[in-house]
Amino acid sequence: MMVRSHCACGEVCLEITGKPLFRMRCHCTICQRFNEAPFGDVVIFRGRDVGLPGGDGIDYQTYKAPPNVQRGRCGACGQPVVERFETKPFPRLRMVPAALLDAEQLPAVSFDAFYSRRLRDIPDDKPKHKGFWASQWAFFRAWQATR
């Protein structure tokens, strides 16, 4: 699979060469703030499968220590474009906003994380994990299922 995507202004381009591992919606307050939305809807890929051709033009920010996740916005238009997750025991992972991918490229949502922080209910049959440990465990299990 080779997918090219870009931010709203076209300054940041992504080349995705691998298949998605899973998709999740995160309702934590950091994702709410970063996405300027009720939740972050992201597709998780292996780090090696998401390239940034021609330089990245991304401004990364860490919202909470330790810096397990670096969230990146386009330096020109400010749109969220990629998040870097680099914490052991996981491999390097990249989270790409679902909004940057075409609908036919999107896997189904696997689960909701930090649902106790939600700003609105999502009435579907996806598992709703509340709190830090339950949400982390859901992420770990989803990642484990892709190995």
N, C-alpha and C positions, 0 to 999 in steps of 0.2 A: 504494500500500500504506500502510495506517495500522495500526500495531501499538502497543498500550499494554502496558507491562510495569512491574514494580515489584520492589523488594527484598523480602526475607522479612517484614519488619515493615510494609511499605507506606508508609514515610516518604518514600522516593525513588521517583518515577515517571519513566518514560521514554516519550516518544512518538517512534516511529520512522516516518518518512514516506517513506523511500526504500528501494530494494531493497538487499540486502547486496552488497558488492563481492566478498568471498571470506571463507573461514573457515580458520583455522589453529590448530594446537596448538603452543604454545611451551614448551619444556622448560628455558629458562634459569633460573638460580637465583633471579633476581628474580621471575619469574612463579611459580615454586614457592612462594616466600615470600609473595608478595602473595595468591595464591589458596589458600594452605595446602593444596596438592595437588601431585601429581607433575608437573603441567603446567597451563598456562592454555589453555583451549579458548575462543577468541574469534571473533566475527563482526565483520568490518570494514565500516564504513559511512562515507560522507562526513559531515564534521562538521555540515553544514547539515541533514542528515537525522535527527539525533538531538536531540530537544528535552527540556528538563527543566521541565515546567509547574509553576507554583506555587512557584518557588524550588527550589534543588537539594538542600540538606541533605547535601551530599557533602563528605567530608574528603579532600582530594587530598594525595598524597605523591609526592615524587620520590626514587627509590632510587639513582640514579646520575647524576652530572653528565656532560655537559651535560643539562639537563632536557628531553630529547626527548619523553619519555612521562611524563605525570602520571597516576598510578593513583588512582582514587577509590573509596572505600568509603562506605556509608551511615553517617552520623554517629550514628545511633541503634542499628542492629543490627550494624554492622561488615561486612556482606556486600559483596564486590566488585560494583560496579554499572556503572562505565564507566571507560575510559582515554582520555585525550586525547593524540593524536599530532600534533604541530605542528612538522614539520621540513621545510625546503626540500630537494629540489624537490617534495616531496609537497604535496598540498592538506591542509587540516585534515581529519584522520581521527578517527573514534571507534571504539573497540573495546568491544564489548558481550559480556559472558560468555554463552556458549551456554546456560548454565543458566537465564538469564532469558527465553529465547525458547521458544515451543512447538516441539515436534519437527517439525511440518509447516512451520514457518517457517524451519527451518535448512537452509542449503545444505550440500552434502557438504564434508568437510574437503578442502582443497586440498593441504596439505603439513604436515610437522612441522619446526619450527625448533629450533636448538640441541640437536639430538638426541644429541650427544655428552655432554650433561649429564643425560640421562634417568635417572629413578629406576627405571623399568621399561620393558620392551620393549612396543611396540605392533605386533602382528603383522598388518599390513594392507599393501595395495599402494600406499599414499600415499608420495610422495617424502620421504625422511628427510635433512634438511640438517644437517650437523655444522659447528660453529664459527661465529664471528661473520660473516665475509665471505660464506660460502655461505648462511647464514640471511638476511642482509640482502639479498643478491641475489635469493633466492627471494621475499621480501616485495616487492621492487621489481618483479620480473617479474609477480607476481600482480596488483599494482596497475596496472601498465602494460596488462595484458590487459583491464582494465575501462574503459580510456579510449576 
